[in-house]
Amino acid sequence: MRHLVRLGLPALFTLITACGGPTGYDKPPNLCEADGARCVSVPVRDLLAVDGDTFELRRLTASGGEERIRLRLIGWDSPEAGDAANCAEEARLGREVEARARTLFSGGSKVTFLAEGMDRYGRVRAHVYLDGTHVGWLLSKEGLAQLLEEGVQADWCG
């Protein structure tokens, strides 16, 4: 067990998740496949990964301008980067998740999301799917996102 402690929390979380251990998450269903679901589909080029749980939809308006809508992933949390991070390890993981989310989007073709209201920061709360698979789950497989208990922020500092 001592050698696992030396690995650090992020490495341990990744190891357990990869092995399907108790913190591994089952692949969530695509809610957009349900009858009557009112989802929006956009080409992946219209969505920018701000970080692992916030995305920005950029669309041209009829008048030729650009509309930007921030989406906040429902039910998942990822580490913050920069000044929003609570420690150096979270900032490092935050930079890693930002890069990984952008890489995931660059390899995809379609983003679908199911909006469910607004959060306190004015972002649209949404379930977000990349080519049919939940983005939070994709990032969790690499230890870069965790299921979010409503009102409780994940501790990325260990």
Secondary structure, DSSP 8 states (H G I E B T S, - for coil): -HHHHHH-HHHHHHHHHHTT-TT-------GGGSTT---EEEEGGGEEESSSSEEEEEEE-TTS-EEEEEEEETTEE----GGG-SSHHHHHHHHHHHHHHHHHHHT-SEEEEEEEEE-TTS-EEEEEEETTEEHHHHHHTTTS-EE--TT-------
